[in-house]
Amino acid sequence: MTEALAFPRHQEHPAPARPLLVATNVRKHYGGVEVLKGISLSVNAGEVMCLLGPSGSGKSTFLRCINHLERIDGGRISVGGELVGYAQRQDRIFEMNPREVAKQRSGIGMVFQRFNLFPHMTALENIWAAPVGVKKVPKQHAIKRGMELLDRVGLAHLAKAYPAQLSGGQQQRVAIARALAMDPQLLLFDEPTSALDPELVGDVLDVMRTLAADGMTMIVVTHEIGFARGAADSVVFMDGGVVVESGAPADVLDNPQNPRTIAFLESVM
Amino acid sequence: MLGISFAALASSLWANPNIDHRTISSYLFHPRILGGVGLTLMLTVVSMVVSTILGVLLAVMRLSKNPVMNAFAWFYVWVFRGTPLLIQVVFWGYLGLLYAQISLGVPFTDFTVFSVDTNTLVPAFTAGLLAMTLNQAAYSAEIIRGGMLSVDTGQHEAASSLGMSPAFTLFRVVLPQAMRVIIPPMGNETISMLKNTSLLSVIAVLELYTVATQISSQNLRQVELLVVVSCWYLFLTSVLSVPQYYLERHYGRGNARQQSPTPLGRIRAALRKTPIHAVSKGPQP
């Protein structure tokens, strides 16, 4: 993938920067092992952030905390000014009940490493199931929108195929369309190309680049340095549960300061 | 060898002078037997349907994080799976001995809304239905729980990330996938249920076996009526395996890349092929 495919969005969308996601001192531990040791970062609306780092650095865990798939043990995360998974009443903070969490999650899309399409539904059904079931969109509208989204990821001809009949790259593009169908204000990608054969990675990254160009706010955990360099507005390098280095892609990727960042970039490039 | 010994056994049974074939054929479609068949089938279908609903409820309770629900479901399964079905049947049948009256009111006071005779409220048929259903629910709960556990956690996460509520996730995502694992053992359970309804003879529910024993106690043709009954049970189990086949196919969709055709589909395809072959009999290229 060359940089010609990347879209320099700063010039096209000179909207004033407003943070959509704000994470402050986020902590998480499993048993006695602390995986996130106080993560603080923010992502502006319409921007793309890439999270890089070796496995076990906590980047996927952090991503899962953003839509409350994991409960955080300290700090706070807010999306669009709303605390994730918790409600503040007077001076006290309560964990939301499952239905409130579900409502909040419908505004945050997620794309998984292993696609996680619903195997008993066709590609099109996968896309309209949540808008119809959760947002009560009329079925006809949702099906029409689903076809548009499938067309957008280049798979309109496979609307009636079941996930088992699709390649990994096709499944992942359906999964992206499924997330988009809920009109999320934020889209999370958890290593979206790691489970794909090398020749299928390009198609998925192309779809993600188009989304980025359209102004979708995205947080992407990835090992694709080329994608980060071309499509990201900011890059965060994590290691051992802390943010080691962050900044514009050109600074972090081409002129890294921290020895751990340097060692990681050398090993993947 | 196997065929010969089987034929020998069949002919010895056939030629046995103690079996009167005329009795068998005259009772096979006797109105009383047919009534028993109807009741047996009705008991099986109703208790399977109701117990499956109860089973889903118990499985969800057992998997829930709420300790009270979890403990209740565990206790239910423990009691109903741990005692013999025959004893449960007798228990419900003799409920009137335990509580002569059943009344609805405020406990520990004299206030009652209504009060009825237990034997009026729970006649033998209801008692039998209750016994079969409550017992089956315990077994079904475990089968359904196993099916639900077989669904990948990624499915729960995907559903959650799309904002689906726990109930919606259960009915649209988890259960349809669990069905593939649940249906084969549930087919077994249905067949067991069909045969276990014969236990209801101890509380005089007029199902197939009860009717047969009543007839044979009058004409003393026990073996002949057992043959009649066995024929019916065999026929009913064969009939019940047809819906199972189609249910398995329905919930297996999306699992295989290409589903094999149904037996009926094969016959249809074969019929369609025949004229094509007839046409292509002309000059071959």
Interface residues (C-beta under 8 A of the other chain):
Chain A: N67 L69 P98 R99 V101 A102 K103 Q104 R105 S106 G107 I108 G109 M110 F112 R114 N116 L117 F118 P119 H120 M121 T122 A129 A130 G133 V134 K135 Y162 P163 A164 Q165 A175 R178 A179 M182 L188
Chain B: D152 G154 Q155 E157 A158 A159 S160 S161 L162 G163 M164 S165 P166 F168 R172 V173 P176 Q177 Y251 R253 G254 N255 A256 R257
